[in-house]
Amino acid sequence: MAAGLDRVSADVLVAGAGPTGLTAALVLHDHGAAVRIVDRRPAAFRPSRAMIVHPRTLEVLRPLGVTAALLDRGDRSPEAELHLGRRRVRVRLNALDLPDTAFPHLTLLRQMDVEDVLLGALARRGVRVERGTELAGLRAGPGSVTATLRSAAGAREERYRFLAGCDGQASAVRAQAGLGWRGGPYREDALLADLDLDTGLTPGVAHVVAGREGLLMLFALGETAGWRLLATRPRGAAADPRDLLAGAGLDVRVRNVAWSSRIPLQHRLATGFRAGPVFLAGDAAHAHSPAGGQGLNTGIQDAVNLGWKLAYAARHEEDLPALLGSYEQERRPAAKQVLALTHLIFWAEASTGPVPAFLRGTLAPLAAPVIPVAVNRRRLVAMLVRTLSQLRVNYRSSPLSEGIGTPRPGDRLPDEAVRCAGRDVRLHELTAAPGVHVLLHRDARLPEVSGRVAVHRLPGKPGRTIMAVRPDGHVGFRGTDPARLTGWLDRIGAPGG
């Protein structure tokens, strides 16, 4: 063994410093792991590709103490104006009928702002991103992984308990771990551009044009200029931003194209999310179209699910098969659902096939008068947002889900109003700190746990129910026997379990 490889350099090496990798590093640190994060790029990627944050993403980030800063930078009352032929339809996406979350709205927020907030949180914890550092090779063993890291200072080998590959669609971690990449490219590309415009369009509104040629969105959230353009067009077709806007019929004149990029789109899923001590998250594990704004959000939710599990496993010399195996068992099915959903939405909004082109170009303008009626059906819109936001995702078949009752083990904990310690609060306020949270109904027996597992008694809830909430906000255990809870805490390697 090479000198220095007889001990681990850190518990977990995170490769990739986009939103997924930054979130993973935060979760790992806040759950007690020694973490190191590297990125091959010398600087953060700019401009942003993702522009929306969903309610469930804000929920899983809340225990990290970053949601207030994210909301300060975002638009919590986004509006869209649909341009359907000569018709205009205004759609409001705030104050949705979502009573069981503290974030009943979509949030328009640039990826660069998300990354800046996460980077600031890491810096306050003393964790810095090592940029210009590339993962050049890896060797996975039964209890650790040896990584070859290359930077301007040269190449070196170091050993870690685990490696989290958060390094994007062209993931070096995935390739070197021998995990496959199934799927294929779309026939359409995405065009992004930052523009300076002379226009009478309302700047605080996302302007959406769905025509036969594909989708076009324009909003005043540019980074290198005042406006950002997102459009889809067939691969190989001309896609000059000026021509696209002229063809969309919008009242704009382009003064300057500050930046533009054409991005090939694909739909792919890794054949596995784990190879021994090596794990994949975010775009390294799944790639899909931008439809529904799923990429950033799914990656962050992957990272939160994975981070606490690796942190708890790193504390134990012995293997924790149920804990480590649960990541792929939980998140790969969720990723498959996202892929199916985004594929369907993308077909409808961007495919140039005859059927979707006819729906967008002919039927959508005819249906414009009924769209406001549909949008005002608050419950209908809320159902759609629940699905897009992954508020419906559950892990009921996970090896970490034990017990019966409602909410069922594996379900997301609803954010309902309760009484605790003499005051009225909501459940997500109680669980808005890293770690496992145990909720005791009025007559439940207090289990023997250490102070590192938070315990909250709910006197307004009759009965002897004991419910354990995982660090990612999903119910893990529900029952009445304190001994069963202790067994569950031991199974997940919880500190003090």
N, C-alpha and C positions, 0 to 999 in steps of 0.2 A: 504493500500500500504506500502511495506517495506520502511524503512528509506532510503533516498537517491534516491528513484525511482520516486519522484515527478519532477525530472528534468532529461534531457537526458545527458548521459556521453559524447557523441559525436554525430555528425550528422549520421555517418555511421560506422558500425562495419564490417570489412572485415575479413572473416574466411578463412584462407588458404594463404600461402605466396609463392606459385609457380609463374610462369610468369603471370598468369591471375590475381591473387590477388595483386601482386606487381604493375601491370599496373593499376588496378582499384584504388588502393590507390593513385598512382601518379596523375591520372586524377581527382579524387575527390579533392585532395589537390589543384591542380593547377586551379580548377574551384571554389575554395572558401569554400569547405566543411571541417569541422573538422572530421578527419578520424582516426580510430584506426584499426590496423591490427594485428591479432593473428594467431599462427600456433601451432598445437598440437605437432609437432616434435621439439625436443630440438635443432636440427641443420638443415641446409638446406639439401635437398635430394641430394645425390651424389651416383653414377655418373649420368651423364645426360642421358635422354632417347631421347629427341628431338635434331636434329642436323641441321635443315635447317630453314631459315627465308625467307619468300616470299616478293616480292616488296610491296604489299598492306600493309603488317604488318609494314614495315619500314615507309610507308607514314603515317599511323595513329599514329605512335610513334613520328614522327618528331616534332609536337608541344610541346612535353615534353622535347625536347632538349637532347635526348639520342641516336639519330641515328648515329652521328659521332663516338661515343665511341663504338657502336655495330659494325660498319663497320671496325673500327680499329682492332677489335678482329677476324673478320670473313674473309673468303676467298670469294672475289667478282668475281673471275674468276674460278669457279669450273669446273673440267673436270671429266668425268667418262670413264672407259674402260669396255665395255661389253664383257664378256667372253662367247661366244656362241659356245659350242663344242670346236673345235680347232681354231675357228676364234676369232679375236680381233677387236673390233670396238671402236674408240675413239669418244667421244661426248663432245662438249664444250657447257657450259651453261651460258656464259657471253655475253654481247653486244647483247641482244635479240632485236627483232624488236618491241620495246615498246616505241614509241616516246613521249607518253603522261605521262611518269613517270620519276622522277629523279633517279629511281633505276631499270634500265632495265636489271636485272640480278638476279639469285638466289644467296643466300649468305649461305655458309656453316659455321655454327656457333653453338657451343655447348650450350645446355640449361643452363649449369652452368655459362657461360659467359653472357648470357642474364640476368640471375638472378643477377649476380654480378653488372652489369651496372645499373639495376633498383634499387637494394638495395643502391648503391652509390648515385643515384639521390634522393631517399627518405631520406637518411641520411643528405644530404645537405639541405633538406627542414625541418629538425628537426623531421622527422617521423621515428620511429624505429619499427621493427618487434618484437612483444612479443612472443618469442618462448617458448615451453613447456606449452602453455596455450590452453586448450581444450574447445570447445563449448559443454557443457554437457546437455544443455536444452534450449528451447526457448518457449516463449508465445507471439504470435502475436496479437496485438490489432488493432483498426481502425486507429490509428495515430502514432503507435510506436511498437517496439518489445522489449521484456524483455529477455535478454540472461543470462544464467547461465554459468559463466566461471570458469573453474577449473585449478589450477596450483599448484606448490609445496607449495604455501602460503595458499592454501585452496580454497573453492568455494565461489563465490559471485554473486549476481544478479545486473545487470545494464541495463539501458534503453537507446535505440537508436531510432532515427527516422527510419532508414533502416538497414537491414542486407544483405550483399552481400556474398552468399555462393560460394566460389572459392576453395572448399576443396576436389576436386578430385572425382574419380569415386565412392569411398565408402563414399560419402558425408553425414556427420552427419546433415548438414543443410537441405538437401533434405529429408532425412528420417524424421526428426523432424517436418518439415513443411508439411508432409503428401503428398508429390508429388511422383507420381509413376515413375517407371524406366523400360520402355518397351524395349524389344529386347532380345538378348541372346548371348551366347558365340560362338566364332568361334571354328572350329575343329582343328585349328592350334594355336600354341604358338609362341611367339617371344623369341629368345635367344639373349642376349647382353653379350659381354665379352670384357675385355681389355687384350691385349696380347703383349708380347715381342716376336718378330719374327726375324728369319734370312731369308731374302728374297731379291730377285732381283726386286720385284715390285716397281714401281715408287711411292714414298711416297705422292706426291702432287695430286694423282689421286684416285678417288673412284673406286674400282674394284667390278664389279657386275657380279655375276654368277646366271643365271636363269635356273635351271634344273628341272627335273621331280619331285624332292623331295621338291622344293620350292625355295625361293630366298635367296641369300647370298650376303652381302655387306661387304667390308673390306676397311677401310681408316685410315690414320695416324692422328687420332684425339682422341686417347685414353686419359683418365684422370689419371688412375693409372698405365698405361703402354703406350707404343708408338702407338699401333694400336687398333682400335675399330672394333669389329665384330658385325654385325646384321644379323640374319638368322631367317627364319621361318621353322618350322617343325611340323608334325602332333602331336597333344596332346598325350602324353604318350610315344612317340617314343624317343629313346635315342638321346641325343643332346650334346655330349661332343665336345667342340670347336676344339680339335685336329682331331677328326673323321670327323667333318663337313668340315674342310679345306682340309683334305686328299681326301675326296670324291668329292670336288669341282674341283680338278685338278690344283690348284694354286701352283706356285713355292714358297712354304713357309715351314719353319720348326719352330714349336712352341717351344720357349725356356722357356716360363713361362706364366701361366694363372694367372694374377694378381687379376681378379675379373670376376665373371660371374653371370648372373641372368636369370631365365626363367620366362617370363611374360605371363599370360593368356590374350588372346585378346577377346574383345567383341564389339558388335555393339548395342548401346542402345541410347534412347532419353527420357528425362524426360517428363512426361505427361504435365507439365507446367513449365515455367521458372519463375513464380511468384506466391506467396501466400500472398496477402496483402502487408505488408512492407518487405517481404522476397523475395530475388531474387537469381537466380542461374546463374552462368557463367562458361565457360570452361568445363573441364571434369566432373564437378558436374551436368552439364546440358546435355551433350552428350558425348558418348564414341564411338570410332571407331578404325579401324586398323591403323597402322602407314603408310599405303600407301599414297603417295603424300605429306607426311610431314605436315599433316593438324592440328594435335592436338594443339601444341603450338600456331600456327598462328591463328586458329579459336578462341582459348581462349583469346588471346590478343585483337582480334577484338571485341569479346563480351565485354570485359572489357572497351574498349574505348567507345563503344556504351552506355553501362550502366552507366559509371562513371559520365559523364557530366550531364546526366538526373537526377541522384540522387542528385548531387550537386546543380542543379538549383531548384529541388523540395524541398530540405532541407531549402531553403531560405523563403519558403512560408508556412504559417500556413494552408491555404486552400489547398484542393486537386487539383492536376493538372492531371486530368484523361487521357487526350490525351498524355501528356508527359510520364507518368509512364506506361500507357498501351502500348505505342509504342515499348518498349524494346522487349517484347515477340512477338509482331506482326511482328517485323523486324527480330529478330535474330533466332527465332525458324524455320521459313522457310529456312533461310540460313543454319542452322545446318542440316536440313533434306536434303538439296541439297548436303552438304558435306558428309553426311552419305551414300547417294546413290552413289556418285562418288567414295569414298574410298572403298565401298563394291565391286564395279565393278573392280577397279584397283587391289584390294587384291585378288579377284577371279582369275584374269589373272596371277598375279605374284607369288601367294603363295598357291592357292588351290591345293589339291592333287587329285581332281577329274580327271577322265580320259581325259576329253576334255582339261582343262587348262594344265595338265601334258603333253599331246601330243603337244599342241601349243608351250610350252617352250622347251621341250626336242627334238622335231623333226623339227617342222616348223621354229622356231626361228633361229637355225643354218643355215638352207637352205636360210632364208631371209637375212642373214647377209650382203651380197653384196649390197643390196638396202637400208640398214639402213642409211649409210652416205648420200645418196641422199635425203632421207626423212628428216634427221636432218638438211641438208643444206637448206631446204625450210624454210627460216626464218619466213615467215608469218605463216606457219603451226605450227611451234614450239611456236611462240608468242601467237597464239590462245590457245594452250594447257596451257601455263603458265598463261595467263589471267584467265582461268577457275580455275586452281589449286590455284592461288594466291587470288582468290575472287575479282579481279579487276572488274568483271562483276556483282557483287552483287548490287542490287538496292532495294530501299524501296519506289517504286512508289505508292504502295497501302497504305502506312503508313498515319496515321492521322496527321503526321507532315509535309506531302508533299503537297504544295499548289502552284497552278499556272500551266502555260503551257510554252512550248518552249524547246529549246535544249541548254545545257543538261536539261533533264526533272527533275522536283523536285523529289527527291529520288535517283537520280543517283549520283555516285561518281563524284566529280569535276575533269575534266581532267586537267593535268598539262601543259597547253599551254603557249606559250610565249606571253606576253602582254607588254604594256608601261604604267607605273604608276609613278607619281611624277617625271617626266623628265628622267626616266631611263628604260631600257629594263630589264624585270624580267620575271620569270615564276610564274604562279598563286599559286603554292604550296609554293613558297617562301613568298608570301604575307600572306598566311593563316597559316604559320608555327609558330603560337603562340596560346595559349589556348583561347577559347571563340568563339563567333559568329563573322563572317566576312561578311560585306556587300560590294558587288561589284557593282559600279554604272557605267553604260555605259555613253558615252559622254554627252548626253543631259538629263540624268535622274535628277529628282528633289531630292535634299538632304533630306532624312527623318530626323525626330527629334528623335535622339537616344543619349544616354549618351556616355561619353568617354569610357565606359567599353565594348561597341560594336564597333569593329574596322571597319572603313569605308575606302574604296579604290576606287578612281575614275580612270576609264580606258578610256583615251581620244581617243585611237585608235579604240574603239568599238562604232560605230554610234548607235543612238537610245536612248530610254528612259528606257531601261530595268534596273530593280533593282533585284539583285540576292543575297540571303542570304545563306551563307555556314555554316552548322552546325559544332560544334567542332570536329566531327568525319570525316569531309571532304566530307560529302554528301550535295547536294543542298537541302535546305529546302523550300525556297520560291523563286518564279520567277514571276515578274509582272512589272507594271509601276506605281502603285498607292502607294505612301508612307504610306497612312493610312492602307492599307491592310498589308503592312510589319509590321507596329506597332502592328496590331492585332495578327500577327503571332508571333512576339517576346513576346507579353503578354501570348500567349497560351503555349509557351514553358518555360515561367518563366525566360526569359533571363534577366540578370541584366541590368537595363537601358532601357528595352523594354517598 
